[in-house]
Amino acid sequence: MNRKILAWVETNAKWFQALSLVGFSFLLAVAMNISWGEIPANAELGRIARQDIRADKDYDILDEEATNRLKDDALVSVLPIFDWDESVSPDKIIENPSDLAPWKDRGILIRRVQAADHPKLLLKDLSVISSLEGARDQAVQRLREFRPSNRSVSAYGPPLPEDVKPSLFFNDEETKIAQDKALADVKPVIIKVQAGESIIRSGDRFEASHFKIIEGIRKEKTKRFGWTRILGTFLFIALFCAVLFFILSMSARKIRLHPKDYFLIGIQLLLVVAVERLFLFVCGAVRGLLPVEIPLSSFYGLVPIAFGSMMVRLVLPLPVALLFAPLGAALAGFFLQGSLNYTLYYLLSSVLGLQMMAGVRSRWHILRAGFELGAFNAMVLLALDMVNVTSVTGVVSLEDSGMRIALAFLGGFLSSVLVMIFLPLFESGFNYLTPIKLLEYGSLNHPLLREMIVRAPGTYHHSHMVGTLAESACDAIGADSLFARVASYFHDIGKMKKAGYFIENQSAAGGEDRHANLVPSMSALIIASHVKDGMDLAQEYKLPKRIADIIPQHQGTKLISYFFNKAKQGEDKDLHVASERDYRYPGPKPQTREAGVILLADTIEAATRALKDRNPARIEEVVRNMINKNFIDGQLDECELTLKDLHTIANSFIRILMGVYHQRIEYPPDQQEKLAKELGSGTSNADKYAPATPLREDSLKEASKLTSTNITRIGPK
């Protein structure tokens, strides 16, 4: 079943990536919103608490009572709006004066109908507003006092009582709009509860303040797991991850991720969220036990977020870890209610932490990196404190800053501790090859290497030489030199099954040439079979996939030229024609820079070992010609080695091989006779004549110049 799943994953890589992105984004969204712990059932007003109750995470609890009081005050503060129609009457006449009673002490707002665009008038003295009844009484009185002349009363006299009408009307719609605006401006009263904060202690009585928070948490627990919040968190994480993976896919040097790498990244993100939540909960509990009051935010620096990117860097390439760091920091800051300062703190800590993992060679190095990271964390938080000084005092609080700095230092150290805890789990569970694991494989105590030194001593020595060459070349071009050396030790393990058929082991097997009585095609088949045999041994001994991949890639699809040429020379043109395809290794070609270097090191070590004359000029000629040959044959097409890299690799190989196959000093005849006598008598002074001294660098350069016209170079001279 597993093979079927892996086969589907390999043939549907993009679908698998998309499904992984969706699946882990959803799990992260749930993990960031789910609550653990329940409020006890006996948490009722007036009861005695039987246990301590602490908040499992940050909560924003709405204080409905206080918020409603603010809303009531806001409604009261809104003055009513009345419309005044001056075309009806120039006075302010209202039908029912009791409508004004609630605002007699504060006044009203008057909107002039004929000038609606003008600002509303504030009228505080409501005594100037007449009632309809009073206005009509005044009209009657004016009629009595009126003494008409020769003019018509109906045309020029005062209005009749029945003609007096209200001119001031309550505008319910405008008043409602003003009230709604006032309510909208009311900010709800929020009770902020931080993760780990003590709500009530055992033995205390539940009071209204306790119950308000407890009921608020109960309501929040039902809301928090709502689909709206989870969907929002899911979209944020999915989009963030999609952008980062898009950047990774567009990078100049393509990173090929295995399906298990996606699982690692997803699980590591879940671990980051879980560790953050757990640490904040524990810190809140510890904070309640301290004799001094310390803000929970001071403990944020203690959360070892950097361990996530440090873990990823130990098992995956640097670009992947560099993209993981901002994602982990963003999730951490997102969980801390969007704290920008701590998001930046987590980001810088994660980036430096992953870089410190690049040169790790032992578990002690991880601990040392933790101390260095802690010092860096402390400086970052100190800098942030100096940026965010109190605006009133303009100084940094030494007490608060000192606590945050100390906790930040401890957070860096805890990051390395978590790496050491989780690293063996990832190494064994996912079969990842970390630098520490590489050192264990490179200790030469592995059963395969112990068996090789007995069954194929020539191959064992050859593998060590290849490892030395590959390590030096990878160092020179900035590739993984430790991996190149260790992988070289195992690249030819398949030769153990038929050790006597390989020339480097024939002297140990009595010097017999076992290919003498075989046809070339059979010899080529035996030679090529060491790749398959090596893969079988790698699977049997559960070698890490990264090392096992080198076994077929170190030969690529190279031609087994000796037996191919032998077949061409002895072929019967009427019966059989030798085909190159039958005399090539199955591949694949090297897929990484390290694999490409090992292929070149393997080829060149074998070629220089076969030389009779190993003078510097001849060594340089062979190195450059063999690199050219593999380059032209297309063996390096898929491993992204540049021409500049090839030139650097060639120089590195030449330097190492000249050191190995150096020439000895030719002693004068009189010194040779003296040396022979001293050696015969066992005199210790012979040591001063015995050392094999390598040629000086200037001599090597001079030797290279003598044959430079016959040497094909890769890259600039």
JOSUL-V609875 format. One record per residue. RES is the residue in three letters. PSI is psi in radians with two decimals (999 if undefined). Layout:
{{RES	PSI} {RES	PSI}}
//
This chain:
{{MET	-0.70} {ASN	-0.68} {ARG	-0.65} {LYS	-0.71} {ILE	-0.81} {LEU	-0.67} {ALA	-0.72} {TRP	-0.70} {VAL	-0.76} {GLU	-0.62} {THR	-0.27} {ASN	0.92} {ALA	-0.75} {LYS	-0.69} {TRP	-0.69} {PHE	-0.73} {GLN	-0.74} {ALA	-0.76} {LEU	-0.69} {SER	-0.75} {LEU	-0.84} {VAL	-0.80} {GLY	-0.86} {PHE	-0.54} {SER	-0.71} {PHE	-0.78} {LEU	-0.69} {LEU	-0.71} {ALA	-0.75} {VAL	-0.76} {ALA	-0.57} {MET	-0.27} {ASN	-0.29} {ILE	2.59} {SER	2.49} {TRP	2.73} {GLY	2.50} {GLU	2.60} {ILE	2.27} {PRO	2.57} {ALA	-0.44} {ASN	0.19} {ALA	1.49} {GLU	2.68} {LEU	2.21} {GLY	-0.30} {ARG	2.88} {ILE	2.29} {ALA	2.24} {ARG	-0.19} {GLN	2.82} {ASP	2.45} {ILE	2.16} {ARG	2.69} {ALA	2.31} {ASP	-0.27} {LYS	3.13} {ASP	2.40} {TYR	2.47} {ASP	1.84} {ILE	2.23} {LEU	2.15} {ASP	1.60} {GLU	-0.69} {GLU	-0.86} {ALA	-0.65} {THR	-0.72} {ASN	-0.61} {ARG	-0.72} {LEU	-0.65} {LYS	-0.71} {ASP	-0.75} {ASP	-0.65} {ALA	-0.69} {LEU	-0.70} {VAL	-0.58} {SER	-0.25} {VAL	2.12} {LEU	2.49} {PRO	2.67} {ILE	2.20} {PHE	2.48} {ASP	2.31} {TRP	1.99} {ASP	1.72} {GLU	-0.30} {SER	-0.37} {VAL	-0.79} {SER	2.45} {PRO	-0.25} {ASP	2.91} {LYS	1.76} {ILE	2.24} {ILE	2.53} {GLU	-0.78} {ASN	1.77} {PRO	-0.37} {SER	-0.34} {ASP	-0.37} {LEU	-0.17} {ALA	-0.78} {PRO	-0.35} {TRP	0.33} {LYS	-0.43} {ASP	-0.27} {ARG	-0.36} {GLY	3.12} {ILE	2.91} {LEU	2.32} {ILE	2.23} {ARG	2.06} {ARG	2.11} {VAL	-0.72} {GLN	-0.21} {ALA	1.02} {ALA	-0.45} {ASP	-0.26} {HIS	2.75} {PRO	2.64} {LYS	2.58} {LEU	2.35} {LEU	2.10} {LEU	1.93} {LYS	-0.58} {ASP	1.69} {LEU	-0.06} {SER	-0.30} {VAL	-0.15} {ILE	2.20} {SER	2.61} {SER	2.78} {LEU	-0.71} {GLU	-0.76} {GLY	-0.66} {ALA	-0.65} {ARG	-0.65} {ASP	-0.71} {GLN	-0.61} {ALA	-0.71} {VAL	-0.75} {GLN	-0.69} {ARG	-0.58} {LEU	-0.68} {ARG	-0.63} {GLU	-0.17} {PHE	2.30} {ARG	1.70} {PRO	2.59} {SER	-2.36} {ASN	0.18} {ARG	2.81} {SER	2.30} {VAL	-0.74} {SER	-0.44} {ALA	-0.68} {TYR	-0.01} {GLY	3.09} {PRO	2.78} {PRO	2.62} {LEU	2.66} {PRO	-0.68} {GLU	-0.24} {ASP	-0.21} {VAL	2.18} {LYS	2.78} {PRO	2.48} {SER	-0.08} {LEU	2.14} {PHE	2.46} {PHE	2.21} {ASN	1.63} {ASP	-0.66} {GLU	-0.85} {GLU	-0.67} {THR	-0.69} {LYS	-0.69} {ILE	-0.75} {ALA	-0.68} {GLN	-0.74} {ASP	-0.68} {LYS	-0.70} {ALA	-0.69} {LEU	-0.66} {ALA	-0.51} {ASP	-0.17} {VAL	2.12} {LYS	2.28} {PRO	2.54} {VAL	2.05} {ILE	2.26} {ILE	1.97} {LYS	2.14} {VAL	2.18} {GLN	2.67} {ALA	2.29} {GLY	-0.12} {GLU	2.39} {SER	2.18} {ILE	-0.78} {ILE	2.55} {ARG	2.72} {SER	2.30} {GLY	-0.27} {ASP	2.71} {ARG	2.40} {PHE	2.00} {GLU	3.10} {ALA	-0.69} {SER	-0.70} {HIS	-0.81} {PHE	-0.58} {LYS	-0.76} {ILE	-0.74} {ILE	-0.77} {GLU	-0.64} {GLY	-0.70} {ILE	-0.70} {ARG	-0.76} {LYS	-0.71} {GLU	-0.62} {LYS	-0.60} {THR	-0.52} {LYS	-0.67} {ARG	-0.61} {PHE	0.33} {GLY	2.63} {TRP	-0.48} {THR	-0.82} {ARG	-0.72} {ILE	-0.72} {LEU	-0.72} {GLY	-0.79} {THR	-0.72} {PHE	-0.80} {LEU	-0.73} {PHE	-0.86} {ILE	-0.77} {ALA	-0.77} {LEU	-0.73} {PHE	-0.85} {CYS	-0.72} {ALA	-0.73} {VAL	-0.76} {LEU	-0.74} {PHE	-0.51} {PHE	-0.74} {ILE	-0.72} {LEU	-0.72} {SER	-0.42} {MET	0.03} {SER	2.73} {ALA	-0.71} {ARG	1.86} {LYS	2.38} {ILE	2.13} {ARG	1.93} {LEU	2.37} {HIS	2.69} {PRO	-0.65} {LYS	-0.40} {ASP	-0.66} {TYR	-0.68} {PHE	-0.72} {LEU	-0.82} {ILE	-0.78} {GLY	-0.80} {ILE	-0.65} {GLN	-0.66} {LEU	-0.72} {LEU	-0.68} {LEU	-0.70} {VAL	-0.81} {VAL	-0.77} {ALA	-0.74} {VAL	-0.72} {GLU	-0.82} {ARG	-0.73} {LEU	-0.77} {PHE	-0.73} {LEU	-0.65} {PHE	-0.80} {VAL	-0.72} {CYS	-0.66} {GLY	-0.67} {ALA	-0.74} {VAL	-0.67} {ARG	-0.64} {GLY	-0.34} {LEU	-0.19} {LEU	2.57} {PRO	-0.30} {VAL	2.70} {GLU	2.07} {ILE	2.24} {PRO	2.48} {LEU	-0.52} {SER	-0.41} {SER	-0.42} {PHE	-0.12} {TYR	-0.57} {GLY	-0.33} {LEU	-0.38} {VAL	2.09} {PRO	1.12} {ILE	-0.52} {ALA	-0.35} {PHE	-0.47} {GLY	-0.91} {SER	-0.52} {MET	-0.73} {MET	-0.78} {VAL	-0.69} {ARG	-0.53} {LEU	-0.39} {VAL	-0.23} {LEU	2.85} {PRO	2.77} {LEU	-0.78} {PRO	-0.62} {VAL	-0.76} {ALA	-0.63} {LEU	-0.53} {LEU	-0.46} {PHE	-0.62} {ALA	-0.91} {PRO	-0.53} {LEU	-0.82} {GLY	-0.71} {ALA	-0.67} {ALA	-0.73} {LEU	-0.70} {ALA	-0.80} {GLY	-0.63} {PHE	-0.68} {PHE	-0.51} {LEU	0.66} {GLN	0.63} {GLY	0.58} {SER	1.96} {LEU	-0.74} {ASN	-0.82} {TYR	-0.44} {THR	-0.78} {LEU	-0.69} {TYR	-0.82} {TYR	-0.63} {LEU	-0.88} {LEU	-0.72} {SER	-0.72} {SER	-0.73} {VAL	-0.79} {LEU	-0.68} {GLY	-0.77} {LEU	-0.59} {GLN	-0.58} {MET	-0.40} {MET	-0.17} {ALA	-0.63} {GLY	0.33} {VAL	2.29} {ARG	-0.06} {SER	2.94} {ARG	-0.47} {TRP	-0.62} {HIS	-0.61} {ILE	-0.77} {LEU	-0.72} {ARG	-0.67} {ALA	-0.59} {GLY	-0.73} {PHE	-0.76} {GLU	-0.70} {LEU	-0.67} {GLY	-0.74} {ALA	-0.71} {PHE	-0.75} {ASN	-0.74} {ALA	-0.73} {MET	-0.65} {VAL	-0.80} {LEU	-0.61} {LEU	-0.75} {ALA	-0.74} {LEU	-0.64} {ASP	-0.66} {MET	-0.57} {VAL	-0.68} {ASN	0.85} {VAL	2.68} {THR	2.28} {SER	-0.41} {VAL	-0.89} {THR	-0.54} {GLY	0.30} {VAL	2.82} {VAL	2.36} {SER	1.94} {LEU	-0.62} {GLU	-0.87} {ASP	-0.77} {SER	-0.67} {GLY	-0.71} {MET	-0.78} {ARG	-0.70} {ILE	-0.74} {ALA	-0.74} {LEU	-0.61} {ALA	-0.71} {PHE	-0.77} {LEU	-0.60} {GLY	-0.67} {GLY	-0.74} {PHE	-0.70} {LEU	-0.52} {SER	-0.77} {SER	-0.59} {VAL	-0.76} {LEU	-0.63} {VAL	-0.77} {MET	-0.53} {ILE	-0.81} {PHE	-0.36} {LEU	-0.83} {PRO	-0.56} {LEU	-0.73} {PHE	-0.60} {GLU	-0.77} {SER	-0.72} {GLY	-0.66} {PHE	0.00} {ASN	0.78} {TYR	2.63} {LEU	1.68} {THR	2.88} {PRO	-0.62} {ILE	-0.72} {LYS	-0.63} {LEU	-0.72} {LEU	-0.61} {GLU	-0.72} {TYR	-0.50} {GLY	0.07} {SER	-0.08} {LEU	0.20} {ASN	0.06} {HIS	2.47} {PRO	-0.63} {LEU	-0.70} {LEU	-0.64} {ARG	-0.62} {GLU	-0.63} {MET	-0.68} {ILE	-0.39} {VAL	-0.80} {ARG	-0.54} {ALA	1.22} {PRO	-0.61} {GLY	-0.75} {THR	-0.65} {TYR	-0.83} {HIS	-0.74} {HIS	-0.75} {SER	-0.66} {HIS	-0.71} {MET	-0.75} {VAL	-0.72} {GLY	-0.72} {THR	-0.80} {LEU	-0.81} {ALA	-0.69} {GLU	-0.80} {SER	-0.76} {ALA	-0.72} {CYS	-0.65} {ASP	-0.73} {ALA	-0.59} {ILE	0.05} {GLY	0.37} {ALA	-3.11} {ASP	1.66} {SER	-0.64} {LEU	-0.78} {PHE	-0.73} {ALA	-0.72} {ARG	-0.84} {VAL	-0.74} {ALA	-0.56} {SER	-0.56} {TYR	-0.52} {PHE	-0.02} {HIS	-0.44} {ASP	0.46} {ILE	-0.41} {GLY	-0.32} {LYS	-0.24} {MET	-0.53} {LYS	-0.52} {LYS	0.93} {ALA	-0.66} {GLY	-0.23} {TYR	-0.03} {PHE	2.34} {ILE	-0.57} {GLU	-0.31} {ASN	-0.04} {GLN	-0.53} {SER	-0.62} {ALA	-0.37} {ALA	0.36} {GLY	0.09} {GLY	0.13} {GLU	2.32} {ASP	1.79} {ARG	-0.15} {HIS	-0.06} {ALA	-0.63} {ASN	0.27} {LEU	2.59} {VAL	2.67} {PRO	-0.66} {SER	-0.66} {MET	-0.71} {SER	-0.76} {ALA	-0.66} {LEU	-0.71} {ILE	-0.76} {ILE	-0.79} {ALA	-0.42} {SER	-0.26} {HIS	-0.35} {VAL	-0.86} {LYS	-0.74} {ASP	-0.66} {GLY	-0.70} {MET	-0.67} {ASP	-0.75} {LEU	-0.67} {ALA	-0.70} {GLN	-0.69} {GLU	-0.71} {TYR	0.13} {LYS	0.84} {LEU	2.55} {PRO	2.53} {LYS	-0.63} {ARG	-0.66} {ILE	-0.75} {ALA	-0.57} {ASP	-0.43} {ILE	-0.48} {ILE	-0.90} {PRO	-0.52} {GLN	-0.40} {HIS	-0.28} {GLN	-0.32} {GLY	-2.33} {THR	0.60} {LYS	2.69} {LEU	2.32} {ILE	1.39} {SER	-0.63} {TYR	-0.87} {PHE	-0.45} {PHE	-0.80} {ASN	-0.64} {LYS	-0.67} {ALA	-0.67} {LYS	-0.67} {GLN	-0.58} {GLY	0.21} {GLU	2.57} {ASP	1.88} {LYS	-0.41} {ASP	-0.40} {LEU	-0.66} {HIS	2.43} {VAL	2.13} {ALA	2.31} {SER	2.37} {GLU	-0.62} {ARG	-0.56} {ASP	-0.17} {TYR	0.38} {ARG	2.66} {TYR	2.69} {PRO	-0.31} {GLY	-2.94} {PRO	2.99} {LYS	2.80} {PRO	2.31} {GLN	-0.22} {THR	2.89} {ARG	-0.69} {GLU	-0.72} {ALA	-0.69} {GLY	-0.71} {VAL	-0.72} {ILE	-0.70} {LEU	-0.81} {LEU	-0.73} {ALA	-0.71} {ASP	-0.79} {THR	-0.80} {ILE	-0.62} {GLU	-0.74} {ALA	-0.68} {ALA	-0.77} {THR	-0.55} {ARG	-0.52} {ALA	-0.16} {LEU	2.48} {LYS	-0.69} {ASP	1.89} {ARG	0.84} {ASN	2.80} {PRO	-0.75} {ALA	-0.72} {ARG	-0.68} {ILE	-0.80} {GLU	-0.70} {GLU	-0.79} {VAL	-0.76} {VAL	-0.88} {ARG	-0.64} {ASN	-0.70} {MET	-0.63} {ILE	-0.75} {ASN	-0.75} {LYS	-0.80} {ASN	-0.58} {PHE	-0.81} {ILE	-0.60} {ASP	-0.11} {GLY	0.23} {GLN	-0.32} {LEU	0.25} {ASP	-0.44} {GLU	0.17} {CYS	0.08} {GLU	0.55} {LEU	2.24} {THR	2.93} {LEU	-0.63} {LYS	-0.72} {ASP	-0.77} {LEU	-0.67} {HIS	-0.74} {THR	-0.71} {ILE	-0.77} {ALA	-0.81} {ASN	-0.67} {SER	-0.77} {PHE	-0.79} {ILE	-0.76} {ARG	-0.77} {ILE	-0.79} {LEU	-0.63} {MET	-0.58} {GLY	-0.56} {VAL	-0.83} {TYR	0.79} {HIS	2.78} {GLN	2.59} {ARG	2.75} {ILE	2.34} {GLU	1.91} {TYR	2.56} {PRO	2.74} {PRO	-0.73} {ASP	-0.63} {GLN	-0.59} {GLN	-0.74} {GLU	-0.72} {LYS	-0.71} {LEU	-0.70} {ALA	-0.72} {LYS	-0.76} {GLU	-0.67} {LEU	-0.67} {GLY	-0.62} {SER	-0.09} {GLY	0.33} {THR	2.35} {SER	-0.29} {ASN	-0.24} {ALA	-0.36} {ASP	-0.52} {LYS	-0.23} {TYR	-0.27} {ALA	-0.57} {PRO	2.46} {ALA	1.88} {THR	2.20} {PRO	2.74} {LEU	2.54} {ARG	2.72} {GLU	-0.66} {ASP	-0.55} {SER	-0.67} {LEU	-0.73} {LYS	-0.69} {GLU	-0.67} {ALA	-0.60} {SER	-0.66} {LYS	-0.58} {LEU	-0.49} {THR	0.31} {SER	-0.45} {THR	-0.34} {ASN	0.12} {ILE	2.19} {THR	2.17} {ARG	2.65} {ILE	2.15} {GLY	-2.97} {PRO	2.58} {LYS	999}}
//
